[in-house]
Amino acid sequence: MALRRLLHGLALLALCAAYLEGGITKLMDFGGALAEMQHFGLAPAAPLAVAVIALELGGSALVLSGHLRWLGALALGVFTVAASFIANDFWTMTGPERIPAMHAFFEHLGLAGGFALVAWHDRLEAAPAI
């Protein structure tokens, strides 16, 4: 049972790793976070950067702590899909950048699917047995 809990925790940590790294990096280099928002044409950059940091770190904290895990997973999954449409819009591209953007788009859809499964399983575990 301890091994199962350890592996479960490590899998959740791996799932959240990019969001923890992204949130911490944006927090430590807020100028870089603003530049990222501006690069993607998102305005107002400062409030959006703060919201992204809060979402990445807060959603990860919920997933990892188990408290409202389904909500954190759902938030990170929706964020991932939305961000992928903004950052990996391969359908508008031509040339050599199109293929890597397409791969990244579908990889992020897979990641969002992983978060959907975490949310689903968390809700199933909380449901009363019939």
Backbone torsions as a table, in degrees:
resi	resn	phi	psi	omega
1	MET	NA	-38.6	178.9
2	ALA	-65.3	-39.0	178.5
3	LEU	-64.9	-40.9	178.5
4	ARG	-60.4	-45.6	178.6
5	ARG	-63.9	-40.0	178.6
6	LEU	-63.3	-47.9	179.9
7	LEU	-64.9	-38.1	177.5
8	HIS	-62.4	-46.0	178.7
9	GLY	-63.0	-41.4	178.5
10	LEU	-65.9	-38.7	177.7
11	ALA	-64.2	-42.3	177.6
12	LEU	-65.4	-39.5	177.5
13	LEU	-62.8	-42.2	178.0
14	ALA	-63.1	-40.9	179.5
15	LEU	-62.9	-35.6	-177.3
16	CYS	-92.0	-5.5	-171.3
17	ALA	-55.2	-45.9	-178.2
18	ALA	-64.4	-33.0	-178.4
19	TYR	-77.8	-36.1	174.4
20	LEU	-64.8	-47.7	178.9
21	GLU	-62.0	-45.1	-179.4
22	GLY	-63.5	-45.3	-179.7
23	GLY	-65.1	-43.4	179.8
24	ILE	-66.5	-42.7	179.7
25	THR	-62.5	-44.8	178.6
26	LYS	-64.0	-38.4	179.3
27	LEU	-66.2	-40.8	-178.4
28	MET	-77.0	-24.5	-180.0
29	ASP	-132.0	73.2	-175.8
30	PHE	-63.3	-31.5	175.4
31	GLY	-60.9	-40.5	176.3
32	GLY	-66.0	-36.7	177.1
33	ALA	-64.2	-40.8	177.4
34	LEU	-64.8	-42.3	178.9
35	ALA	-62.2	-37.3	178.3
36	GLU	-64.6	-44.4	178.1
37	MET	-60.4	-44.5	-179.0
38	GLN	-66.7	-36.8	178.2
39	HIS	-58.0	-38.0	-179.2
40	PHE	-92.4	8.6	176.2
41	GLY	72.4	26.0	-178.2
42	LEU	-95.0	128.5	-179.1
43	ALA	-142.5	147.3	-0.7
44	PRO	-76.0	132.4	-170.3
45	ALA	-62.6	-45.5	-174.5
46	ALA	-63.9	-51.9	179.0
47	PRO	-63.3	-34.8	178.3
48	LEU	-68.5	-38.8	177.1
49	ALA	-63.2	-42.5	177.7
50	VAL	-62.2	-43.3	179.7
51	ALA	-63.3	-41.3	179.9
52	VAL	-65.6	-43.4	178.0
53	ILE	-59.5	-47.8	-179.7
54	ALA	-61.9	-40.5	180.0
55	LEU	-67.3	-46.5	-178.6
56	GLU	-63.6	-46.0	-178.0
57	LEU	-78.4	-42.3	-179.6
58	GLY	-67.8	-44.9	178.2
59	GLY	-61.8	-41.9	177.9
60	SER	-63.2	-41.3	179.2
61	ALA	-61.8	-41.0	178.4
62	LEU	-64.9	-45.2	-179.6
63	VAL	-61.9	-46.0	-175.5
64	LEU	-73.4	-33.9	-178.6
65	SER	-77.9	-26.2	-176.0
66	GLY	90.2	-12.6	177.9
67	HIS	-80.1	116.3	-175.8
68	LEU	53.9	40.1	-178.4
69	ARG	-54.0	-41.2	-178.0
70	TRP	-60.1	-38.4	-178.8
71	LEU	-69.4	-44.6	177.0
72	GLY	-61.5	-42.6	179.7
73	ALA	-66.0	-43.0	179.1
74	LEU	-63.0	-44.5	180.0
75	ALA	-61.8	-45.1	179.8
76	LEU	-67.8	-35.3	177.7
77	GLY	-66.0	-46.0	178.5
78	VAL	-64.2	-43.3	177.4
79	PHE	-58.4	-42.5	-177.9
80	THR	-63.1	-43.4	178.9
81	VAL	-65.2	-46.5	-179.2
82	ALA	-61.4	-46.2	-179.3
83	ALA	-64.3	-34.1	179.8
84	SER	-68.0	-36.9	176.3
85	PHE	-65.8	-31.6	-179.8
86	ILE	-79.9	-46.3	-170.6
87	ALA	-91.3	-21.2	-174.7
88	ASN	-126.0	49.5	-177.1
89	ASP	-79.9	65.4	-175.2
90	PHE	-59.5	-26.7	-178.7
91	TRP	-67.0	-14.8	177.1
92	THR	-98.0	-2.0	-171.8
93	MET	-103.3	156.5	169.7
94	THR	-134.5	166.4	176.6
95	GLY	83.0	-166.1	-171.4
96	PRO	-67.9	-20.0	-179.4
97	GLU	-78.2	-14.5	-175.7
98	ARG	-65.9	-47.2	-174.8
99	ILE	-64.9	-48.9	177.8
100	PRO	-60.9	-37.2	178.0
101	ALA	-65.7	-38.0	178.0
102	MET	-65.2	-44.1	177.8
103	HIS	-60.7	-45.8	-180.0
104	ALA	-61.6	-40.2	179.1
105	PHE	-58.3	-49.7	-177.1
106	PHE	-73.4	-30.5	173.3
107	GLU	-63.3	-40.5	178.8
108	HIS	-69.1	-33.4	173.4
109	LEU	-61.8	-39.7	176.5
110	GLY	-63.1	-41.1	177.1
111	LEU	-62.4	-43.8	177.0
112	ALA	-61.4	-37.2	176.0
113	GLY	-62.8	-38.7	175.8
114	GLY	-61.5	-42.6	177.1
115	PHE	-65.1	-37.3	177.4
116	ALA	-62.3	-40.3	177.6
117	LEU	-65.3	-40.5	177.7
118	VAL	-61.0	-46.1	179.8
119	ALA	-62.2	-44.8	-178.2
120	TRP	-62.0	-48.7	-179.6
121	HIS	-65.3	-35.7	178.1
122	ASP	-63.8	-42.0	178.6
123	ARG	-68.4	-38.6	177.7
124	LEU	-62.4	-40.7	179.8
125	GLU	-66.5	-30.8	-179.0
126	ALA	-83.2	-16.4	-177.4
127	ALA	-70.7	138.1	178.2
128	PRO	-68.1	143.7	178.2
129	ALA	-71.0	140.5	-179.9
130	ILE	-100.0	NA	NA
